[in-house]
């Protein structure tokens, strides 16, 4: 029986040198804001966002060893709970002060949505200013954002704005909300909201189960992948392949199912094993046939 009470991120099970090599970080990291910026940027530009295990019929597991094997060893990607859980272990191992947070994805919503997104509240050292790390959304930011935000900011042409959100400080206990807005092709969009309520690794588990299994989850209905960089955001949404530039210009094309594995390999750096590639193509062909 494990003697871990569940409050930490199990960084003792992490292969830190292998992770640093995966994201292209050279040297020995120290718990400073400069290191955090470099790690955040390296992570979001090296490890893609993807839900392919769900579409292939396999569970999403959040143990550090499993995440290391998938995102680092197999050079695959994952979605927010996988990215955030791994990044938290990395930061904790280096010596950062790390707190989990759950956020509500609000893009296109006209009413409250459940908290299904994982983020991190991070301090390089006790007493240092806090920052928001969001490595698991798939479309940035490139670097951490100050909490509270300081107004709209540019990161290599990509626009982000962390704003005060719903204020319930008069309530007992008081809470303070925040909103992360992102500039896209159609202007500023509310991406997600969150409060600074602590979430532990065990709190990720039931939400991860819902997101990876519920027919109401967008990640159980079609393959989805994103790769973010300084120059572009690449998006695979079912058979649709899209390229978004920092200035908002967009290119879009339709793929045949048999083209998807090659696109994943060439554009997203996701190389599926032959049987997984065949299964993905078959699944997409079946879905296309059902849609008529």
N, C-alpha and C positions, 0 to 999 in steps of 0.2 A: 504493500500500500504506500502511495506517495506521501511524503511528509510535507509537500508543498501546500500551503494553505490557500493558494489561489490569488494572492494579491500581486505577485510579480509577473514578469513577462518571460520567464524561463530562458533567460539569455545564456545560462550555463550550457544549454543544449545547442548553441549556435556555433557554426564554423565561420567566425568573423572574417578571416583572411579570404575565404572563398567568396563570401558576399562582397567584400570590397573589390575583389577582382572582377566580379560580375558587373559592377556598376562603374568600373574604371577609375576607382579611387586609389591613388598611390600614396604611400607613406603611412605613418602611424597616427590615427585620428585621436584628437583630444576633445574634451567637452567644451567647445567654444562655439560662438555663433557663426564664425567663419567656416568651421568644420561642418556645422549643421546645414548651412546653405549648400555646401559642396555635396554632402551626402544626399540631401533632398533632390537637388538638381540631377545628380547621377542616377538616383533611383527612378525618378519619373521619366527620364529619357532613355533608360536602359531596359527596364522591365515593363512589358506591355500590360494593358488591361485586357482580360478575356474571360469568357464564361464557358469555354469549350468542354471542360470536364462535365458540366451539367448536361449539355447537349449530347455528350457521349454516354450518359447514363451512369456516371460515377459520382460519389459524394465529394463534397468540399470539406476537407479536414483542416483544422487550424493548429495542430501541434507544430512546434517549431521545427522538429525534424522533418515532418512532411512538407512544410513550406520551403525549407531549405532544399530538399530533394527536388521539388517541382520548379520553384522560381529561380533557383540558383543552379543546382546540378543539371536539371533537364532544360534549363534556359527557356522555360515557359513563362507565362504570365498568370494573372489571377484577377479577382475583383477586390473590392475595398477591404473586406475583412482579412483576406490573405495578405495583401500589401501592407496594411496597417499593423497587423499582428507581427509580421516579420520585421518591419521597420522599428517597431517599438522594442523588440528584442535587441536589435542592433544598437539603438540609442542607449538602452539600459546597460548593455555590456560596455559601452564606451564611457559611461558615467553621467549621462544626461538625466535630468529629472523628468520622468515621462508619466503622463496621465491620459488614460483613454477617455474619449468622448463619443457619444452617438448623435448623429445629425439627421435631419429630415429633408430628403430630397424634394424640392418644390418646383422643379422646372415644369412649366405649363399647368401647374395645379391652381385651382381656385378655392381649395379648402385644405385643411390640415392633413398632412400625410404622416404615416408612422415613421419612427426613427429607425431607418435601415441603412445608414451610412456611418462608417467608422472613421474617426479623426484622432489626432493627438494634440494635447496641450503640453508644450515642452519648454523647459528652462535649461540653459547650459549648466547652471549651478544655482543653488538656493539663493534667492534674492535678486537674480538676474531678471530682466524683462521677459515676459512670457510670449511665445509665438505659437501660431497654429500650423501644424504640419498636416498636409492633405495629399498623401502620395497615392491614394487609392481610388481617385475619381476617374482617372484616365485622360483628363484634359488639363492637367496642371492644378495649381500653380507650379512654376519651376522651382521656386524657393519658398521658405516659410513666410507667413504673413504676421505682422505684429498684432498683438491683442492688447487694447482695442486697435482697430484700424486707424490709419492716418489719412484716409481719403483715397480716391482712385489712384492706382499706380500701374506702371508699365513694367513688365518683365520681358525684355527682348521683343517688344511689340504686342505682347498679349496683355489684355487689360483685366485687372481684378480689383475688387472694392469690398473690404470687410467693414460692414456698417453695424451700428447699434440696431438691435432688433426689438422684439417685444419686451417691454420693461414691466416686470412684476415685482419690483423691489419693495412694494408696499405689502406684499403677501408674506405669510409666515409658513415655511421659511422663504426668505426673499430669493428671487432668481433674476438673472440678467441674461437676455438673449442677444444673439448675434446673427447677422445675415451675410452670407458670402455671395456677392454678385460677380458675374463674369461677362465680359463683352464678347459677343459673338457676331455672326453675319447680320443679325437683325437688331443689333444694339445690346443694351445691358439687360441681363436676365438674372432673376433671383435663382441661384443654384441650390443652396441649402441653408437651413437655419440650425442653430444649436445653442445649448446652454452649457455652462461650465460645471455640469454635474458629472462626477467621476464614474467611469464605466470600467469594469475589470474584464480580464480575458473571458471569464465565464459568462459575462453579459453579452459577449459577441456570439456565443454558441446558439442560443435559441433564435436570434435574428438571422444568423447565417443559415440555420436550418430552414426557416421560412423563405428567405430569399432564394435559396437553391432548390427548393422543392415545391413551393406553392404554385398552382396554375395562375394565380394572380400576379406572380412576379414576372417582370419583363425578361428576366434572365433564364426562364425555363421554356421560352417559346421559340427562340431562334438564336443562332450563333451571333455573338457580338464581340468585337475587339476594337481597341483604340491604341494608337501609338503616338505619343506626344513628343515634340522636339522644339527647338528654337524656331525652325522654319515652317513647321506644319503640324496639323493634327490629322492623322489618318484614322478613318472610321470604317469598320465593316459592320453593317447592320443587316443581317440576313444576306440576301444576294446583292445588296447595295454597297458599293465602295465609294467613299467620299474623301476628298482632300480639302481641308480648311486651312487657309493662310491667316497669319496674324492680322492682316488688313481686312479680313472678312470675306475675301473672294473664295469661291467654292467651286470645285470640280466634282461631278458625280457621274458614276457609270454603273450599269447593271452587269452582274457576273452570272454565268452559268454555274450550277453547283460544282461541276468538275473543275472549275477554275479557282475555287475558293482555297483548297490546300496550297496551291502554288502562290496565291496572293498572300496568304498568311505567312508563308516562308520568306518570300522575297521582300514584302513591304513591312511586315510586323515582326520578323525574326522568330516566328513560331513554327517550328518544324515538327509536324505530327508524324508519329510512326505510321507505317504503311497501312496497317489494319484500322487505325484510328482515322486516317484520311479517308479510307473507303467508307467507313461507317458514317462519317460526317457527310460525305457526298450523298450517300443513300438516304440519310435522314432528311437532307434538304430537298432531294428529289421527291420524296414522299410528301413533304410539306407542300411543295409546289403543285403536286398532283391534286392534293386535297383542296387547294385554293382554286383549282380549275385552270 
